């Protein structure tokens, strides 16, 4: 006589399902944490790149139009003005009531902005200008986005402005410098 083999095909047990769900939850939590870090890093890098492009644009416009351009920084905003008062060529002095603010400004940033001297520690006022030759009004300044997270290290989060150059970099807190790349 032949033996009949009984096959158990009732599916998964409750314990097996719970173990799989716990593993899936752990993997999802780790992935979400890494994704949030990436989003924050990208946000800082994007804001730095936008400001960098606006500074370069102001410098190029000053040189090509033979007018002074002013970049005015607030806590989380910045404006760019073209020196138009008195007409026709301006006087090299910022007059927010009568100089022309460029379209699309003020721009708001998600993080606080610090305008520092070349030493990386001293506050450097709130305005940088580019004269009719495209030269910056400061010998060296650093524009830095302040964010509190120590776990996020974006590729770019500061900008160094020299008399003739504008460079993006990453903030080196140990040496209080914007390490340009």
N, CA, C and O of each residue as an XYZ file, in Angstrom:
724
protein
N       0.827     -1.158      0.000
C       0.000      0.000      0.000
C       0.893      1.251      0.000
O       1.937      1.305      0.649
N       0.445      2.213     -0.732
C       1.179      3.452     -0.922
C       0.827      4.446      0.178
O      -0.334      4.603      0.555
N       1.897      5.133      0.696
C       1.640      6.146      1.716
C       1.195      7.436      1.062
O       1.697      7.820      0.006
N       0.265      8.086      1.690
C      -0.214      9.373      1.202
C       0.565     10.460      1.953
O       0.609     10.491      3.183
N       1.171     11.337      1.170
C       1.973     12.412      1.751
C       1.096     13.653      1.862
O       0.478     14.087      0.890
N       1.058     14.210      3.063
C       0.251     15.407      3.296
C       1.162     16.617      3.146
O       2.209     16.711      3.786
N       0.749     17.521      2.305
C       1.521     18.743      2.052
C       0.841     19.900      2.790
O      -0.372     20.095      2.703
N       1.666     20.659      3.521
C       1.143     21.807      4.250
C       1.332     23.045      3.372
O       2.447     23.559      3.282
N       0.296     23.527      2.736
C       0.380     24.712      1.876
C      -0.595     25.789      2.333
O      -1.279     26.422      1.528
N      -0.636     25.976      3.629
C      -1.568     26.955      4.172
C      -1.021     28.375      4.129
O      -1.758     29.284      4.511
N       0.210     28.643      3.695
C       0.747     29.994      3.619
C       1.741     30.270      4.721
O       2.400     29.359      5.224
N       1.846     31.532      5.092
C       2.815     31.962      6.088
C       2.175     32.017      7.463
O       0.969     32.222      7.605
N       3.007     31.831      8.458
C       2.497     31.964      9.823
C       2.499     33.444     10.219
O       3.146     34.268      9.574
N       1.797     33.753     11.243
C       1.720     35.119     11.729
C       3.095     35.617     12.168
O       3.431     36.777     11.929
N       3.883     34.775     12.796
C       5.222     35.151     13.253
C       6.108     35.513     12.055
O       6.842     36.501     12.100
N       6.040     34.713     10.985
C       6.824     35.016      9.791
C       6.426     36.368      9.187
O       7.293     37.130      8.758
N       5.150     36.663      9.152
C       4.665     37.939      8.607
C       5.154     39.120      9.459
O       5.557     40.151      8.918
N       5.120     38.970     10.771
C       5.554     40.051     11.666
C       7.054     40.306     11.486
O       7.480     41.459     11.435
N       7.848     39.253     11.389
C       9.295     39.407     11.199
C       9.583     40.150      9.896
O      10.427     41.046      9.874
N       8.903     39.797      8.823
C       9.100     40.462      7.528
C       8.700     41.930      7.613
O       9.390     42.792      7.069
N       7.600     42.218      8.286
C       7.142     43.607      8.426
C       8.149     44.439      9.233
O       8.395     45.599      8.903
N       8.725     43.860     10.276
C       9.721     44.571     11.081
C      10.959     44.869     10.243
O      11.495     45.975     10.306
N      11.410     43.918      9.477
C      12.574     44.130      8.608
C      12.287     45.222      7.581
O      13.133     46.082      7.336
N      11.096     45.192      6.981
C      10.723     46.213      5.996
C      10.659     47.599      6.632
O      11.065     48.578      6.006
N      10.161     47.700      7.848
C      10.078     48.981      8.542
C      11.472     49.533      8.831
O      11.700     50.734      8.685
N      12.396     48.684      9.235
C      13.775     49.114      9.499
C      14.444     49.628      8.232
O      15.083     50.680      8.247
N      14.302     48.901      7.152
C      14.896     49.313      5.875
C      14.286     50.634      5.404
O      15.009     51.503      4.918
N      12.985     50.796      5.538
C      12.321     52.036      5.125
C      12.780     53.215      5.976
O      12.965     54.314      5.451
N      12.964     53.011      7.263
C      13.417     54.084      8.149
C      14.825     54.540      7.766
O      15.091     55.740      7.703
N      15.706     53.612      7.516
C      17.079     53.948      7.120
C      17.079     54.684      5.787
O      17.793     55.674      5.628
N      16.298     54.219      4.841
C      16.227     54.866      3.528
C      15.666     56.279      3.643
O      16.172     57.193      2.991
N      14.642     56.475      4.450
C      14.036     57.789      4.621
C      15.015     58.757      5.273
O      15.094     59.915      4.864
N      15.752     58.312      6.267
C      16.737     59.136      6.940
C      17.811     59.598      5.948
O      18.170     60.775      5.927
N      18.314     58.687      5.141
C      19.314     59.042      4.127
C      18.751     59.970      3.072
O      19.451     60.864      2.596
N      17.508     59.775      2.702
C      16.854     60.617      1.702
C      16.674     62.038      2.231
O      16.872     62.997      1.484
N      16.303     62.193      3.495
C      16.133     63.523      4.093
C      17.467     64.264      4.156
O      17.512     65.469      3.908
N      18.553     63.563      4.485
C      19.875     64.182      4.478
C      20.229     64.660      3.078
O      20.766     65.756      2.912
N      19.934     63.852      2.080
C      20.240     64.206      0.695
C      19.438     65.426      0.252
O      19.970     66.298     -0.436
N      18.168     65.498      0.636
C      17.329     66.639      0.271
C      17.880     67.925      0.894
O      17.944     68.950      0.216
N      18.275     67.891      2.160
C      18.808     69.073      2.830
C      20.123     69.506      2.189
O      20.339     70.697      1.967
N      20.988     68.566      1.893
C      22.257     68.878      1.256
C      22.041     69.502     -0.113
O      22.718     70.465     -0.473
N      21.103     68.959     -0.875
C      20.793     69.493     -2.199
C      20.204     70.884     -2.098
O      20.516     71.743     -2.923
N      19.360     71.129     -1.107
C      18.752     72.444     -0.911
C      19.814     73.508     -0.643
O      19.763     74.594     -1.221
N      20.767     73.207      0.222
C      21.839     74.155      0.543
C      22.696     74.401     -0.690
O      23.023     75.546     -1.002
N      23.059     73.341     -1.388
C      23.889     73.468     -2.589
C      23.175     74.289     -3.662
O      23.804     75.109     -4.331
N      21.870     74.077     -3.832
C      21.100     74.810     -4.831
C      21.034     76.294     -4.483
O      21.215     77.140     -5.359
N      20.778     76.619     -3.224
C      20.718     78.026     -2.823
C      22.066     78.709     -2.993
O      22.126     79.873     -3.390
N      23.144     78.001     -2.696
C      24.481     78.558     -2.891
C      24.733     78.811     -4.376
O      25.271     79.855     -4.744
N      24.353     77.874     -5.220
C      24.544     78.032     -6.668
C      23.702     79.177     -7.221
O      24.162     79.913     -8.094
N      22.482     79.336     -6.729
C      21.629     80.451     -7.176
C      22.246     81.797     -6.808
O      22.302     82.703     -7.639
N      22.707     81.930     -5.572
C      23.335     83.173     -5.137
C      24.611     83.432     -5.936
O      24.878     84.565     -6.336
N      25.382     82.399     -6.162
C      26.615     82.505     -6.952
C      26.302     83.043     -8.357
O      26.986     83.944     -8.844
N      25.281     82.496     -8.995
C      24.890     82.957    -10.333
C      24.420     84.408    -10.300
O      24.730     85.178    -11.210
N      23.675     84.790     -9.262
C      23.209     86.174     -9.151
C      24.374     87.144     -8.930
O      24.374     88.244     -9.483
N      25.357     86.748     -8.134
C      26.531     87.596     -7.921
C      27.333     87.757     -9.212
O      27.767     88.860     -9.543
N      27.526     86.663     -9.933
C      28.236     86.742    -11.217
C      27.482     87.624    -12.200
O      28.088     88.414    -12.924
N      26.165     87.491    -12.227
C      25.347     88.308    -13.115
C      25.485     89.794    -12.781
O      25.607     90.623    -13.682
N      25.465     90.129    -11.503
C      25.632     91.528    -11.090
C      27.005     92.043    -11.503
O      27.123     93.175    -11.972
N      28.038     91.233    -11.338
C      29.390     91.640    -11.708
C      29.500     91.854    -13.223
O      30.086     92.841    -13.667
N      28.946     90.943    -14.004
C      29.002     91.061    -15.466
C      28.185     92.249    -15.951
O      28.625     92.983    -16.836
N      26.993     92.447    -15.377
C      26.170     93.600    -15.759
C      26.869     94.910    -15.432
O      26.804     95.855    -16.219
N      27.534     94.984    -14.290
C      28.255     96.203    -13.918
C      29.344     96.510    -14.948
O      29.542     97.661    -15.337
N      30.026     95.485    -15.371
C      31.113     95.651    -16.337
C      30.593     96.027    -17.725
O      31.132     96.926    -18.370
N      29.556     95.343    -18.177
C      29.069     95.581    -19.541
C      28.219     96.847    -19.666
O      28.262     97.522    -20.694
N      27.450     97.170    -18.628
C      26.587     98.355    -18.692
C      27.262     99.608    -18.145
O      26.713    100.706    -18.231
N      28.471     99.433    -17.576
C      29.212    100.547    -16.989
C      28.399    101.273    -15.921
O      28.332    102.501    -15.883
N      27.782    100.461    -15.051
C      27.018    100.989    -13.918
C      27.388    100.199    -12.674
O      27.835     99.056    -12.764
N      27.200    100.807    -11.525
C      27.449    100.113    -10.266
C      26.236     99.261     -9.924
O      25.097     99.698    -10.085
N      26.483     98.048     -9.453
C      25.426     97.141     -8.990
C      25.671     96.850     -7.518
O      26.809     96.656     -7.090
N      24.600     96.823     -6.758
C      24.676     96.588     -5.315
C      23.941     95.300     -4.970
O      22.833     95.062     -5.452
N      24.559     94.472     -4.135
C      23.914     93.281     -3.596
C      23.733     93.536     -2.107
O      24.703     93.698     -1.366
N      22.463     93.569     -1.678
C      22.132     93.900     -0.294
C      21.596     92.644      0.387
O      20.613     92.057     -0.064
N      22.246     92.237      1.472
C      21.886     91.019      2.187
C      21.051     91.324      3.417
O      21.357     92.243      4.177
N      19.989     90.541      3.608
C      19.213     90.550      4.838
C      19.493     89.247      5.571
O      20.414     88.517      5.206
N      18.720     88.952      6.585
C      18.929     87.721      7.354
C      18.706     86.481      6.486
O      19.504     85.544      6.530
N      17.629     86.469      5.698
C      17.332     85.325      4.832
C      16.932     85.776      3.425
O      16.287     85.027      2.691
N      17.317     87.000      3.050
C      16.990     87.515      1.721
C      18.182     88.261      1.142
O      19.119     88.619      1.855
N      18.126     88.487     -0.160
C      19.081     89.401     -0.778
C      18.426     90.070     -1.975
O      17.590     89.479     -2.658
N      18.826     91.323     -2.218
C      18.330     92.146     -3.316
C      19.510     92.568     -4.175
O      20.643     92.641     -3.699
N      19.237     92.846     -5.443
C      20.255     93.419     -6.316
C      19.678     94.681     -6.937
O      18.582     94.671     -7.496
N      20.437     95.770     -6.829
C      20.034     97.068     -7.356
C      21.017     97.516     -8.433
O      22.220     97.267     -8.345
N      20.478     98.178     -9.446
C      21.295     98.837    -10.456
C      21.309    100.326    -10.125
O      20.261    100.922     -9.874
N      22.494    100.922    -10.124
C      22.625    102.342     -9.802
C      22.078    103.175    -10.960
O      22.738    103.317    -11.989
N      20.887    103.721    -10.798
C      20.247    104.510    -11.853
C      19.931    105.926    -11.406
O      19.411    106.712    -12.198
N      20.227    106.272    -10.173
C      19.872    107.591     -9.669
C      21.140    108.327     -9.257
O      21.936    107.745     -8.521
N      21.379    109.544     -9.672
C      20.569    110.288    -10.630
C      20.784    109.772    -12.051
O      21.836    109.227    -12.383
N      19.781    109.956    -12.859
C      19.857    109.503    -14.245
C      20.885    110.344    -14.985
O      21.090    111.489    -14.581
N      21.529    109.886    -16.002
C      21.333    108.590    -16.629
C      22.252    107.506    -16.075
O      21.948    106.323    -16.231
N      23.386    107.872    -15.422
C      24.385    106.859    -15.084
C      24.559    106.578    -13.607
O      25.432    105.788    -13.249
N      23.787    107.173    -12.746
C      23.922    106.938    -11.314
C      25.094    107.698    -10.726
O      25.792    108.438    -11.419
N      25.296    107.497     -9.420
C      26.367    108.212     -8.725
C      27.273    107.289     -7.909
O      28.130    107.768     -7.166
N      27.095    105.983     -8.037
C      27.935    105.041     -7.304
C      27.521    104.836     -5.863
O      28.230    104.178     -5.102
N      26.373    105.394     -5.474
C      25.882    105.271     -4.105
C      24.523    104.569     -4.127
O      23.671    104.878     -4.960
N      24.332    103.634     -3.215
C      23.059    102.922     -3.134
C      21.977    103.830     -2.568
O      22.121    104.375     -1.474
N      20.918    103.984     -3.305
C      19.739    104.729     -2.873
C      18.541    103.834     -3.155
O      17.977    103.866     -4.249
N      18.158    103.038     -2.167
C      17.138    102.012     -2.387
C      15.809    102.589     -2.852
O      15.043    101.895     -3.522
N      15.518    103.828     -2.519
C      14.249    104.435     -2.921
C      14.236    104.792     -4.404
O      13.177    104.788     -5.032
N      15.405    105.101     -4.970
C      15.422    105.569     -6.354
C      16.228    104.702     -7.312
O      15.998    104.778     -8.519
N      17.159    103.882     -6.836
C      17.877    102.970     -7.722
C      16.944    101.831     -8.122
O      16.000    101.502     -7.404
N      17.224    101.239     -9.271
C      16.327    100.212     -9.818
C      16.652     98.838     -9.235
O      17.760     98.326     -9.393
N      15.658     98.253     -8.556
C      15.797     96.880     -8.057
C      15.547     95.943     -9.238
O      14.580     96.115     -9.980
N      16.412     94.961     -9.406
C      16.248     94.036    -10.517
C      15.013     93.162    -10.310
O      14.623     92.875     -9.179
N      14.414     92.752    -11.401
C      13.225     91.906    -11.335
C      13.521     90.568    -10.676
O      14.615     90.022    -10.820
N      12.556     90.055     -9.965
C      12.719     88.770     -9.286
C      13.339     88.887     -7.903
O      13.565     87.875     -7.239
N      13.616     90.100     -7.464
C      14.217     90.310     -6.157
C      13.231     91.050     -5.271
O      12.436     91.842     -5.776
N      13.258     90.816     -3.965
C      14.247     90.058     -3.212
C      14.054     88.552     -3.370
O      12.946     88.064     -3.595
N      15.155     87.846     -3.247
C      15.115     86.392     -3.214
C      15.230     85.954     -1.766
O      16.044     86.475     -1.002
N      14.404     84.990     -1.405
C      14.395     84.484     -0.036
C      15.093     83.137      0.011
O      14.892     82.290     -0.859
N      15.908     82.950      1.026
C      16.612     81.682      1.211
C      16.027     80.949      2.415
O      15.405     81.553      3.289
N      16.236     79.660      2.438
C      15.716     78.842      3.535
C      16.589     78.965      4.786
O      16.132     78.717      5.902
N      17.837     79.345      4.586
C      18.798     79.417      5.692
C      19.293     80.845      5.868
O      19.266     81.636      4.925
N      19.742     81.175      7.065
C      20.287     82.507      7.338
C      21.570     82.721      6.547
O      22.334     81.790      6.294
N      21.780     83.976      6.164
C      22.962     84.354      5.403
C      23.860     85.188      6.300
O      23.391     86.093      6.991
N      25.156     84.881      6.287
C      26.138     85.700      6.989
C      27.099     86.273      5.963
O      27.584     85.555      5.089
N      27.372     87.559      6.069
C      28.370     88.211      5.231
C      29.565     88.493      6.123
O      29.494     89.332      7.022
N      30.659     87.794      5.873
C      31.827     87.836      6.749
C      33.021     88.417      6.019
O      33.082     88.393      4.790
N      33.968     88.939      6.780
C      35.237     89.392      6.212
C      36.075     88.192      5.803
O      35.696     87.047      6.045
N      37.203     88.459      5.188
C      38.081     87.399      4.705
C      38.596     86.479      5.787
O      38.998     85.352      5.500
N      38.592     86.947      7.050
C      39.056     86.094      8.148
C      38.018     85.053      8.546
O      38.324     84.141      9.314
N      36.792     85.174      8.034
C      35.741     84.199      8.306
C      35.041     84.369      9.632
O      34.152     83.582      9.957
N      35.414     85.380     10.417
C      34.787     85.564     11.729
C      34.158     86.935     11.913
O      33.200     87.070     12.674
N      34.669     87.950     11.241
C      34.212     89.324     11.424
C      33.040     89.633     10.500
O      33.089     89.331      9.308
N      31.989     90.233     11.049
C      30.868     90.660     10.212
C      31.354     91.729      9.246
O      32.222     92.537      9.578
N      30.784     91.723      8.050
C      31.293     92.577      6.976
C      30.195     93.475      6.404
O      30.187     93.731      5.200
N      29.281     93.954      7.227
C      28.213     94.811      6.733
C      27.110     94.017      6.064
O      26.954     92.820      6.305
N      26.345     94.698      5.220
C      25.226     94.037      4.557
C      25.226     94.219      3.048
O      24.373     93.654      2.365
N      26.171     95.000      2.508
C      26.142     95.323      1.083
C      27.503     95.104      0.439
O      28.542     95.446      1.003
N      27.468     94.525     -0.758
C      28.643     94.427     -1.611
C      28.265     95.090     -2.922
O      27.173     94.866     -3.444
N      29.166     95.905     -3.456
C      28.887     96.530     -4.742
C      29.938     96.118     -5.762
O      31.065     95.761     -5.421
N      29.531     96.181     -7.017
C      30.436     95.951     -8.143
C      30.457     97.239     -8.947
O      29.412     97.701     -9.407
N      31.641     97.827     -9.122
C      31.736     99.112     -9.806
C      31.689     98.935    -11.328
O      31.490     97.828    -11.827
N      31.871    100.019    -12.042
C      31.728    100.003    -13.502
C      32.785     99.160    -14.193
O      32.662     98.877    -15.385
N      33.816     98.754    -13.474
C      34.834     97.859    -14.022
C      34.611     96.415    -13.572
O      35.414     95.535    -13.882
N      33.519     96.174    -12.843
C      33.208     94.833    -12.359
C      33.970     94.436    -11.119
O      33.967     93.263    -10.747
N      34.630     95.390    -10.461
C      35.409     95.096     -9.261
C      34.532     95.179     -8.025
O      33.704     96.081     -7.899
N      34.720     94.229     -7.111
C      33.942     94.208     -5.868
C      34.427     95.301     -4.934
O      35.587     95.712     -4.983
N      33.526     95.764     -4.082
C      33.844     96.838     -3.135
C      34.644     96.340     -1.936
O      35.086     97.144     -1.116
N      34.832     95.054     -1.825
C      35.552     94.486     -0.686
C      36.823     93.806     -1.182
O      36.885     93.306     -2.306
N      37.832     93.800     -0.320
C      39.062     93.092     -0.664
C      38.794     91.586     -0.672
O      39.185     90.878     -1.599
N      38.129     91.119      0.364
C      37.689     89.727      0.404
C      36.532     89.611      1.393
O      36.579     90.153      2.498
N      35.493     88.892      0.970
C      34.333     88.647      1.831
C      33.869     87.217      1.613
O      34.140     86.606      0.579
N      33.171     86.703      2.599
C      32.619     85.355      2.511
C      31.123     85.448      2.777
O      30.696     86.009      3.786
N      30.340     84.899      1.875
C      28.902     84.785      2.079
C      28.665     83.337      2.472
O      29.035     82.417      1.742
N      28.047     83.139      3.624
C      27.881     81.781      4.158
C      26.431     81.542      4.542
O      25.780     82.404      5.130
N      25.931     80.349      4.198
C      24.610     79.929      4.648
C      24.781     79.208      5.972
O      25.565     78.264      6.069
N      24.058     79.642      6.985
C      24.141     79.027      8.314
C      23.051     77.977      8.457
O      21.866     78.289      8.341
N      23.434     76.770      8.702
C      22.485     75.711      9.001
C      23.026     74.944     10.190
O      24.238     74.868     10.388
N      22.134     74.379     10.976
C      22.540     73.819     12.264
C      22.909     72.347     12.222
O      23.519     71.848     13.168
N      22.569     71.655     11.188
C      22.816     70.217     11.137
C      24.306     69.928     10.960
O      24.945     70.459     10.052
N      24.845     69.091     11.824
C      26.250     68.709     11.685
C      26.403     67.441     10.852
O      27.514     67.086     10.458
N      25.301     66.763     10.585
C      25.387     65.520      9.823
C      25.340     65.741      8.322
O      25.667     64.835      7.556
N      24.932     66.945      7.883
C      24.847     67.242      6.461
C      26.078     68.033      6.048
O      26.360     69.083      6.626
N      26.802     67.550      5.072
C      27.973     68.230      4.553
C      27.769     68.468      3.050
O      28.191     67.653      2.229
N      27.120     69.587      2.691
C      26.875     69.834      1.276
C      28.169     70.133      0.528
O      29.166     70.544      1.121
N      28.134     69.921     -0.762
C      29.307     70.171     -1.591
C      29.679     71.653     -1.563
O      30.859     71.999     -1.491
N      28.672     72.528     -1.622
C      28.874     73.977     -1.572
C      27.942     74.581     -0.537
O      26.760     74.242     -0.501
N      28.459     75.481      0.316
C      27.591     76.202      1.248
C      28.126     77.597      1.573
O      27.638     78.254      2.493
N      29.131     78.047      0.818
C      29.657     79.393      1.013
C      30.237     79.910     -0.298
O      30.507     79.144     -1.223
N      30.422     81.229     -0.356
C      30.957     81.876     -1.550
C      32.007     82.878     -1.102
O      31.765     83.668     -0.190
N      33.176     82.849     -1.742
C      34.221     83.821     -1.470
C      34.194     84.870     -2.565
O      34.212     84.548     -3.753
N      34.151     86.131     -2.152
C      34.154     87.239     -3.102
C      35.459     88.004     -2.907
O      35.684     88.615     -1.862
N      36.302     87.962     -3.915
C      37.517     88.759     -3.924
C      37.270     89.991     -4.789
O      36.190     90.145     -5.360
N      38.242     90.843     -4.885
C      38.098     92.061     -5.685
C      37.693     91.730     -7.125
O      36.875     92.437     -7.715
N      38.260     90.663     -7.691
C      38.017     90.341     -9.099
C      37.352     88.988     -9.328
O      36.928     88.698    -10.447
N      37.252     88.157     -8.297
C      36.738     86.794     -8.487
C      35.625     86.470     -7.508
O      35.534     87.033     -6.418
N      34.771     85.529     -7.944
C      33.711     84.991     -7.087
C      33.813     83.470     -7.199
O      33.722     82.917     -8.295
N      34.003     82.796     -6.056
C      34.213     81.343     -6.062
C      33.303     80.656     -5.051
O      33.102     81.162     -3.947
N      32.749     79.497     -5.430
C      31.957     78.688     -4.496
C      32.891     77.784     -3.709
O      33.985     77.445     -4.160
N      32.428     77.399     -2.509
C      33.235     76.505     -1.707
C      32.424     75.844     -0.611
O      31.205     75.997     -0.531
N      33.126     75.110      0.229
C      32.516     74.441      1.380
C      33.124     75.034      2.640
O      34.335     75.242      2.716
N      32.281     75.305      3.629
C      32.730     75.936      4.863
C      33.572     74.972      5.674
O      33.151     73.851      5.961
N      34.763     75.415      6.042
C      35.673     74.664      6.899
C      35.638     75.323      8.268
O      36.347     76.300      8.513
N      34.807     74.784      9.162
C      34.602     75.420     10.472
C      35.861     75.363     11.342
O      36.054     76.231     12.194
N      36.704     74.376     11.146
C      37.926     74.277     11.953
C      38.867     75.455     11.680
O      39.527     75.952     12.593
N      38.922     75.896     10.424
C      39.811     76.991     10.047
C      39.076     78.290      9.737
O      39.703     79.278      9.355
N      37.755     78.299      9.896
C      36.870     79.434      9.589
C      37.187     80.057      8.228
O      37.409     81.262      8.109
N      37.201     79.202      7.213
C      37.423     79.660      5.839
C      36.437     78.963      4.909
O      35.896     77.904      5.225
N      36.223     79.575      3.778
C      35.432     78.961      2.713
C      36.432     78.287      1.785
O      37.103     78.959      1.002
N      36.536     76.964      1.867
C      37.485     76.214      1.060
C      36.929     76.108     -0.356
O      36.048     75.291     -0.625
N      37.447     76.936     -1.256
C      36.927     76.995     -2.612
C      37.296     75.739     -3.386
O      38.321     75.100     -3.150
N      36.398     75.416     -4.332
C      36.596     74.202     -5.140
C      36.687     74.551     -6.596
O      36.853     73.666     -7.434
